[in-house]
Amino acid sequence: DVKVTQSSRYLVKRTGEKVFLECVQDMDHENMFWYRQDPGLGLRLIYFSYDVKMKEKGDIPEGYSVSREKKERFSLILESASTNQTSMYLCASRVGGRVDTEAFFGQGTRLTVV
Amino acid sequence: GENVEQHPSTLSVQEGDSAVIKCTYSDSASNYFPWYKQELGKRPQLIIDIRSNVGEKKDQRIAVTLNKTAKHFSLHITETQPEDSAVYFCAAPGGSYIPTFGRGTSLIVHP
């Protein structure tokens, strides 16, 4: 079974803090994604990575950055957390090079910024 | 990029009824259409998908239909059960190969 593991299930951070969300997958997938999930807005893509050290902006990258130094790990960084970044964050991975492959999701990190 | 519209946002049915969720997409380059189910407090998981070379695919009580001309695809659930209650997401890749998700449909099945 593919496993995508996010480092925290729940996080509470203060406004202005730098926040790191970590995601690790164990199936040697090339592609990794960070999505933000808000009620009524579905899954919105923040950043994705085709492979190690490669990253591309998604639909809502403002206020976020990412790091992919190793194939199995994709980190999402909130440079200076704000209350409007309170949300559920989902990481996903999949085999690269093809469009018709399943995306496997992590369990999600619910981040609250106070 | 791809634009995916999903309707309805909420669907309430009685146990045993059928449920239909529809998605439309904009990019004619899209050729793979998955559906994900997210139960309360859990991660989204793929339940069925369809490629552009077929018009319909079935797996027990769920089916997906595709109309490439009209650029829409639908999820059909027959004989709904309470455990079908969840949020369902459709997706389409467009020409970028990155899945764009619909906004989700909250399906509620009343016993």
Interface residues (C-beta under 8 A of the other chain):
Chain A: V4 F33 Y35 G40 L41 G42 L43 R44 L45 F48 G58 D59 L90 R98 V99 D100 E102 A103 F105 G106 Q107 G108
Chain B: G1 Q6 S9 N31 Y32 P34 Y36 K42 R43 P44 Q45 L46 D49 R51 F89 P93 Y97 I98 P99 T100 F101 G102 R103 G104
